[in-house]
Amino acid sequence: MINIKTMFLLAVLCIIAVSCARLFNRNAVDQRAITAYATVNVDEFLNLLTDARMQLLDVRSRDEFDEGHIAGAVLVDVNESDFMDKAIAVLDKARPVAVYCRSGRRSARAASLLTAQGFQVTNLAGGVMAWQDAGKSLVK
């Protein structure tokens, strides 16, 4: 016969197993949401910008932005602690967002953060460096 201690131990193990499974599934869903943005090359990015609904977001620093940015871009520095608050204040969640930075690393992070908040985001692979390498111009 199974004693009370054994039954209690089995119950605790079942609770732990169910809790771990739920935690694993929640993290898997969160990860899909975080990475559910597209990364495209310069030509594809330029094509996206022909859509009048597209919002263009530069996530570099103010100094980098002032040195040159893609025409029509709005600046919200992803490295600032209030990035999400500022982004939500200037962006319309009902419209798609094209995001870029210098090399694509910061904009990928920004794209993840924005996507997790329900924005539809496309990231520029290679950032401004790829943009300029492709012969595209920046404005000051």
N, C-alpha and C positions, 0 to 999 in steps of 0.2 A: 504494500500500500504506500501511496505517496503521502508524505507527511506535510504539515502546514508550511514548514520552512521551505521545502522544495517547491510547493505551489506558489508561495510568495516570490521566490527567486525567479521562477518561470514567468510570472506576471511582470516583474520588473524588467526582465530581459525583453519581453514583448513590447513593453512601453518604450524602451530605449530603441529597439529596432524600428518601430513605427515613427518615432521622432526623428531618427536619422534619415529615414526614407523621405519624410516630408521636407526636411532641411535640404537634402540633396535635390529633390524636385524643384523646390523654390529657387535654389541657386541656379539650376539649369535654365529655368524660365527667365530669371533676371539676366543671365549672361546672354541669352538670345536677344532680349530687348536692348541690351547695351551695344551689341554688335550689329544690330539690324539697320545699318546704313550702308550706302553704296560708296565705293571709292572709284573714281573715274580719272581718265587721263585728260590732258589739256583740251584736246578737241571735243571730247564728250562734255567737259565742263563748260566750254564756250558755247556749245549747242544748248545746254541747259539755261544759260543766261539769256537766250532769246525768248524764253517764256516770261511774259509780263508778270506772272504771279510769283516768280522766283525772287527770294530774298537773298542777298549776297552778304555774307558775314565774314569779316576779317577778325581773327582771334589773336593777332600778334599784339605787341606793345604799342603804345602811342608813338614812340620814336620810330619804330619800324614802319608803322602806318604812314607817318609823315614823310618818310623817305620815298615812298611810292606804294600805291595800292591799286587794285583792280577798280576801274571806274564803277561807281554806284555802290561800293561796299560800305557797310556800317561797321564800326569798330566796337568790339567788346572783348577785352583782353581775358583770355581763358585762365591766365595765371593770377588774376585778382580773386580774392576770397568771395566777392559778391557776383561772380561771373553769371551764375544761373539767374539771380534776381534781375540783373541788368539785361540779360538775353531775353528773359520772359517779358520784360518791360518794352523792349523795342521790336520783338518779333511777333508775328501773327502765326499762331499754331495751325491755323487752317491753310496756310500757304507753305510750299516747300522751301527749304533753306539750302543754299550752296555755301559751304564753309571752306576756308583756306587759311594757311599760315605760311611760314617761311619754307618748311620742308615737308610738311604733311603730318608731322608727329603731334603737334599741339592741336591741329584741327581734327585729327582722329580722336583725341581725347574729348574735345568739345563736341564732336559728332556723337560720341557715346553718351555724354551727359544730356545732350539735347534729345536724342532718340529715347532715352529713358524717361523723359518728360513728355513724350508723345509727339515730338516734332518729326517730320519727314525730312531726312538730311542726306545730302550728297557731299562727300569730301573730295577735294582736289589732290590727287596723288602727286607727290613731289612739291606741292605748294607753289609759292611765288618763284622759287628757283626753277622749277619745271616750266612754269608759265613764261618766264623770260628766256629760258633755253629754247622754247618753241617760237620765239620771235614776237611774243605778245607784249603789248606796252602796258605801262603803269602810269598812273596820274599822281600828281603831288598836291 
